[in-house]
């Protein structure tokens, strides 16, 4: 075979191999549950390293109820406006199916029918989503700064407010009527940069991040368990199997209850316009190790 023909044959072979490994838009072909990733143990580790968690910042990794869709937020590494990218599992293969501007942080209702995005939401329509709508004047206040709003199966809303010096508020349903949000007590609203709450579907615990005295680094993840009398228990630092000497935040638990996903800053810089943040995950059994013994 002539050298040029041999070179062409080699190039074709490489292209064929690449086509088997990569799908649409250059994303690797991922098969199986959890975006094809090997589940972590009791110490946090990067989620989909080199695929989802890579240079630049990737935030808010969440699976939708049913575990057949995965979403995360990124700036695509080129200082463009942040977008939410959605993957869907079809015939055991994960395929990108959605890319929309990020307007609020992604959290799903426990039944999977509503995609909460700060003070707004999209409702599930067939295989897609409605246009973003507002939750109404009770939440769409100009003097509030909602980043993340999390909902329980009972319809309780828990959300942060960066315009009010970083606090967390809660709004319940009573006789089917939405109650005005109130500040949570000092168990939650202590320290600084208190934000990004996640309430368990059954309201048995609440996870958020905050910068407090005694932290391992910057912001740490904390958890509070619901008490028998309905109150919230003390804030418990989630420990060094979860938290690091850097910024740890944005926690959520997978809808199947098996894993905790969150964000960790990787670099040591202070510039928030050019930071390196990855998605991490850990076995959700860590939650039970923190639950106070009765």
JOBELSUL-V374747 format. One record per residue. SS is DSSP state (alpha for helix, beta for strand, coil for the rest). PSI is psi in whole degrees, -180 to 180 (999 if undefined). OMEGA is omega in radians with two decimals (999 if undefined). Layout:
BEGIN
<<SS,PSI,OMEGA> <SS,PSI,OMEGA>>
END
This chain:
BEGIN
<<coil,136,3.13> <coil,151,-3.12> <alpha,-41,-3.12> <alpha,-43,3.12> <alpha,-38,3.11> <alpha,-41,3.12> <alpha,-43,3.13> <alpha,-42,-3.13> <alpha,-41,3.13> <alpha,-42,3.12> <alpha,-42,3.12> <alpha,-38,3.13> <alpha,-42,3.11> <alpha,-44,3.12> <alpha,-38,3.12> <alpha,-40,3.13> <alpha,-41,3.12> <alpha,-41,-3.11> <alpha,-27,3.10> <alpha,-23,-3.07> <alpha,-20,-3.08> <beta,141,-3.13> <coil,-143,-3.07> <alpha,143,3.08> <alpha,25,3.06> <alpha,5,3.10> <coil,137,3.09> <beta,150,3.06> <coil,118,-3.09> <beta,130,-3.09> <beta,148,3.03> <coil,179,-3.12> <coil,160,3.08> <alpha,45,3.14> <alpha,30,3.09> <alpha,15,-3.08> <coil,147,3.06> <coil,122,-3.07> <coil,149,-3.13> <coil,172,3.04> <coil,-141,-3.04> <coil,5,3.01> <coil,131,-3.05> <coil,144,3.10> <beta,161,-3.09> <beta,144,3.07> <coil,125,3.12> <coil,59,-3.11> <beta,137,-3.14> <coil,-9,3.14> <coil,-62,3.04> <coil,-54,3.12> <beta,107,-3.11> <coil,-165,-3.11> <coil,148,-3.08> <coil,-159,3.14> <beta,136,3.08> <beta,122,-3.02> <beta,163,2.86> <beta,49,3.06> <beta,121,-3.12> <beta,143,2.97> <beta,141,3.05> <coil,154,3.06> <coil,137,-3.02> <coil,-20,3.06> <coil,23,-3.14> <coil,0,3.10> <beta,143,3.10> <beta,137,-3.12> <beta,146,3.00> <beta,163,-3.09> <beta,140,3.13> <beta,162,3.03> <coil,9,3.14> <coil,11,3.02> <coil,8,-3.08> <coil,24,3.10> <coil,23,3.02> <coil,165,3.10> <coil,144,-3.10> <coil,146,3.12> <beta,157,3.00> <beta,127,3.11> <beta,132,-3.14> <beta,135,3.05> <beta,149,3.09> <beta,139,3.12> <beta,119,3.13> <beta,122,-3.10> <coil,41,3.09> <coil,0,3.14> <beta,134,3.11> <beta,125,-3.12> <beta,138,3.04> <beta,131,-3.14> <beta,-7,-3.02> <beta,143,2.98> <beta,117,-3.10> <beta,155,3.08> <beta,143,3.11> <coil,115,3.05> <coil,84,-3.04> <coil,159,-3.05> <coil,140,-3.04> <beta,121,2.99> <beta,138,-3.14> <beta,146,3.00> <coil,151,-3.09> <coil,-27,3.12> <coil,-3,3.08> <coil,5,-3.07> <coil,-13,-3.12> <beta,135,3.09> <beta,105,3.14> <beta,138,-3.13> <beta,85,-3.06> <coil,-126,-3.12> <coil,5,3.13> <beta,180,-3.14> <beta,161,2.95> <beta,142,3.09> <beta,146,3.13> <beta,129,3.06> <beta,103,-3.08> <coil,-124,3.11> <coil,4,-3.10> <beta,-159,-3.06> <beta,150,3.06> <coil,174,2.98> <coil,157,-3.14> <coil,133,3.13> <beta,163,-3.14> <beta,146,3.04> <coil,-8,3.07> <coil,174,-3.04> <coil,-22,3.13> <coil,-26,-3.10> <coil,-23,-3.07> <coil,59,-3.11> <coil,136,-3.10> <coil,-25,-3.12> <coil,6,3.03> <coil,152,3.11> <coil,82,-3.11> <coil,127,3.03> <coil,-52,3.14> <coil,134,3.04> <beta,123,-3.10> <beta,141,-3.07> <beta,143,3.05> <coil,174,3.10> <coil,-24,3.11> <coil,-6,-3.13> <coil,7,3.06> <coil,135,3.06> <beta,136,2.99> <beta,129,-3.07> <beta,159,3.13> <beta,171,-3.10> <beta,97,-3.06> <alpha,-17,3.12> <alpha,-10,3.13> <alpha,40,3.13> <coil,40,3.00> <coil,76,3.10> <beta,167,3.10> <beta,135,-3.13> <beta,161,3.14> <beta,141,3.11> <beta,125,-3.11> <coil,171,2.99> <beta,134,3.07> <beta,118,-3.08> <coil,38,3.09> <coil,2,-3.10> <beta,132,-3.14> <beta,128,3.14> <coil,147,3.13> <coil,137,3.13> <coil,144,3.07> <beta,156,3.09> <beta,137,2.98> <coil,161,-3.03> <coil,-177,-3.02> <coil,-14,3.05> <coil,-37,3.13> <coil,-49,-3.04> <coil,67,3.02> <coil,162,-3.13> <coil,-160,3.14> <beta,166,-3.13> <beta,39,3.12> <beta,118,-2.97> <beta,178,2.97> <beta,57,-3.11> <beta,151,3.00> <beta,119,3.11> <beta,135,3.12> <coil,147,3.13> <coil,-37,3.13> <coil,7,3.13> <coil,24,-3.13> <coil,-18,3.09> <beta,163,3.09> <beta,133,3.11> <beta,140,3.08> <beta,178,3.09> <beta,150,-3.07> <beta,154,3.05> <beta,113,-3.05> <coil,164,3.05> <coil,134,-3.14> <coil,1,3.09> <coil,160,3.07> <coil,-29,-3.13> <coil,-118,3.09> <coil,-129,3.07> <coil,140,3.06> <beta,162,3.05> <beta,136,3.13> <beta,156,3.09> <beta,144,3.04> <beta,137,-3.13> <beta,141,3.10> <beta,133,-3.14> <coil,167,-3.13> <coil,-31,-3.13> <coil,6,3.11> <coil,-10,3.12> <coil,169,3.09> <beta,137,-3.13> <coil,-178,-3.09> <coil,154,3.07> <coil,126,-3.11> <beta,121,3.05> <beta,134,-3.03> <coil,2,2.94> <coil,172,-3.04> <coil,-3,3.01> <coil,-17,3.12> <coil,-56,-3.09> <coil,157,-3.12> <coil,-172,3.09> <coil,10,3.12> <coil,-167,-3.12> <coil,122,3.09> <beta,131,-2.99> <beta,-178,3.00> <beta,49,-3.10> <beta,148,2.95> <beta,156,3.13> <beta,137,3.14> <coil,148,-3.10> <coil,-24,3.08> <coil,-1,3.07> <coil,10,-2.99> <coil,-26,-3.04> <beta,148,3.06> <beta,124,3.06> <beta,145,3.12> <beta,179,3.14> <beta,149,3.07> <beta,133,3.03> <beta,132,-3.06> <coil,-40,-3.10> <coil,173,-3.12> <coil,14,-3.08> <coil,175,3.10> <coil,-1,-3.13> <coil,113,-3.09> <coil,-6,3.10> <coil,-12,-3.08> <coil,51,-3.06> <coil,161,3.13> <coil,108,-3.12> <beta,133,3.13> <beta,161,3.02> <beta,131,3.10> <beta,162,3.02> <beta,159,-3.08> <beta,155,3.11> <beta,129,-3.11> <coil,-6,3.03> <alpha,-18,3.10> <alpha,-30,-3.12> <alpha,-43,-3.12> <alpha,-29,3.09> <alpha,-20,-3.12> <alpha,-15,-3.10> <coil,126,3.14> <coil,140,3.12> <coil,131,-3.10> <coil,999,999>>
END
